[in-house]
Amino acid sequence: EAIVEREEKALVQRALGELDEEHRLLLVLRDIEGLPYHEIAQVTELPEGTVKSRLHRARAALAVVVARLEKE
């Protein structure tokens, strides 16, 4: 289990590295650091609704990259 978890984390880290900077930042702030949407909005100087919609797109982009990397 530990090996599989380590491999999955490495895959996600690699995929994050392939995303554009904004998507990576939003994903790190929300999904890794656990910041609430209103704090991310303050940090990024974006409206909260924009943060939510861009996070949705960032997660979709991450899923595409992860799927591609899994096939390699």
N, C-alpha and C positions, 0 to 999 in steps of 0.2 A: 504494500500500500504506500509506503513512504517513497519508494522509487517512482511509482506512478504519479504521485502528488508532485514530486520534484520535477518530473518530466512535463507535467501539465503547466506548472508555474513557469518553467523555462520557455515553453511554447507561447504562453501568454505574454511573457516579457519580450520575446522576439517579435511577436505580432504587434505589440505596443510600439516597438521601435520602428515599425514600418508605417505607422499612422502619421498623419500630418500633426504638427505641433499642437494645434488647438484641440484636436480630438484627444490626443494623448494627455494634455493638461486636464481637460474636463474629466476624463476617465480616472486619472490619478486622484484628483481632488475629491471626486464623489465615491468611487468604488474602492480605492485603496486607502485614502486618508479619512473617508467617511464624513466629509463636510456636508452640511445641509445645503439645499439649493440656494437659500438666501445668502449664505456666506460665499458660495462660489460666485454668485452674481456680484457681490461686493469686490471680490478678488479680481474678477475678469472685467468688471465694469460693464457687464451685460445685463439686460433685464432678465428677471427670473424665468419668464416664459421662454426666452431665447436659450437660456442655459438648458432647460429641459428638452427643448426640441433638438438642440445640437448634441446633447448627450445621447438622445435616441439615435441620431445619425452616427455618432461615434461608436456606439455599441454595435450597430449594424455593420459598420466598416470593420470593426474588430472581428466580428463573426466571420466575415468574408475572408479576411487575412488568415485567421486561425484555420478555417476549412482548407484554404489553399496550402498552408504549411503542413497540415496533417497528411495531405496527399503526397507530399514530397518524400 
